[in-house]
Amino acid sequence: MVSPHPQLKKVTDRVIERSKPTRAAYLARIAAAHGQFPARGALSCANLAHGFAGLEGQEKIAIKSVREPNIGIVSSYNEMLSAHAPYKNFPDIIKQAARESGGIAQFAGGVPAMCDGITQGNAGMELSLFSREVIAMSTAVALTHNMFDAALCLGICDKIVPGLLIGALQFGHLPTIFIPAGPMTSGLTNDEKAKVRQQFATGACDRSALLEAESAAYHSHGTCTFYGTANSNQMLMEVMGLHLPSSAFVHPHTPLRDALTAQAAKRVLELTAERGDYTPIGHVVDEKSIVNGIVALLATGGSTNHTLHLVAIARAAGIVIDWNDFDELSANVPLLAKIYPNGKADVNHFHAAGGVAFLVRNLLEAGLLHEDVKTVAGPGLTHYTKEPKLIDGKLQWVDGAPESHDTTVLRGIEAPFAPDGGLRLMQGKLGRGVIKISAVAPEHRIVKAPAIVFNSQEEVQEAFDKGELKRDFVAIVRFQGARANGMPELHRLTPLLGVLQDQGFHVALVTDGRMSGASGKVPAVIHVSPEALLQGPLGKVRTGDIIVIDAQAGVLDIDIDSKQWAAREVEAPRHQAENEVGFGRELFGVFRSAALPAEQGASVFGPMVGETEATRAMHQTTQATHVSHATH
């Protein structure tokens, strides 16, 4: 086995040390829960009778006798979203496979699944990030009946997978496998789609042409094919050992997809305490698997949303990571994939070029992934260098491609697209944020220009429509953080700023909101923390101030006299009340008021078990020190 890269070891050791008290408390909870096996045996007769009353036939007899292990299915199925619609028939496949393996499966509960692609630019987008917490709690409600010896989580997209995982980790004693549904087949290319969007933004095409292009891109069951948060989720679940190997990007409604779903049910039964290969999810998700997830995200140019989600997921397992960990790993992890918006290919091209198996093999050979981890496929990440095949009707795993089938999409460690992962921690007088520079051309990575301050993306649209933005500028879009309005993604800005950049202007975006996995060619410093509503420095910026962005060096600054800057006050938000009513936003007031800072995952779940004021203060001091060094 190849020795870990020194930077991988350094960051992992730091995460382990930082997480000692909270991880120990989490593992103690798992151990205590494990002592209650079999779970149903702890229920009274009345409890148990309620638990199987909805079943019929052999399943009812088996649960009543507390004999065979029972799988709880938690699904995000709905028929509105293309990524989740394929899950409709998965429970039947799972139940049949469980029967064949001497077990049982029950549909334990559903979780909501909203689509950012539908809510972009609308009020519903302000519920998006917090839907992660709702999904986590819904998962906990589904599993809290204590009827299950294992769980299967069915989810794909943006907040759904992180929410399912955060919820499942509260039942860390249960073996759990995540089951993907796969991407839709390739339609209109992402590059062509983006061009039509820009044409619509400038009036060069009408709404019917835009709708035709969007319909040709999003045309069938499966995830959107660009490499946004949904497909980044699937990559992470594989490299963190929570999927069956190389199952993420197999299309829905194919024999191989159905075979993988059935095998997940059979495999999770093998991982139960009753079957002897006990592998609970709380042991699979550990410090090394979290670091592996960061590395995979960086090596593929994945979604910036995971600078929030991975932090929140880690916290759910008693593990503390921060943006310094992402940044230091990014400096040493090469970019091995070019998938839109970082390139022109989609995830289907990536999968055909060699996919996850090829990626994992190369990162392992470079010592950039921990091989010695637990996975649902068995001990060791080497399992994930293989890919599934149906041979004579039987599911088998074979060695993945030793060479990339398309080096314009996927490359080996010896000839990467870039020497680093393309994610930068940005810091200075304006706070701390992140930027995804893998999609930004080198000539656009340094911008020094006057600020134009906006308090909403609608204000940016209005200024664009009036022709007021045809100049060099940095758009400061503030009061978009989790406490202010739920931290919506600001995708409405992407075509507008892209048009201006194409016209030769030097433009950039700085915001305490999100841009997510579709962060594109315009430099965007996002998740700026602390957010403006919490007296963050973005609230002190005035239109005309000179903003300095150097994505190469990680600088986010303002060119101003230090005394003048210190004397400035944060401006009050305008129209704040409008973000608190309508479209269900009233119900999420408690979430907004409880949200942690972005670097702590913008989670509403508060301190971890075992976390003390001392450990929190130590971590915040470390972050503040990094800011201080960057400022000076």
PyMOL commands that set and color helices and strands:
alter all, ss='L'
color gray80, all
select helices_A, chain A and resi 6-18+20-34+39-42+45-52+57-64+85-100+116-119+123-143+160-169+190-201+207-217+229-239+255-270+273-275+281-284+287-300+306-316+323-330+347-353+355-365+381-385+437-439+442-444+457-465+482-485+493-502+516-518+532-534+537-540+562-567+576-580+585-594+598-600+613-631
alter helices_A, ss='H'
color red, helices_A
select strands_A, chain A and resi 70-75+104-110+150-154+176-179+386-391+394-399+423-428+431-436+446-454+473-477+507-511+524-529+546-550+555-559
alter strands_A, ss='S'
color yellow, strands_A
deselect
rebuild
show_as cartoon
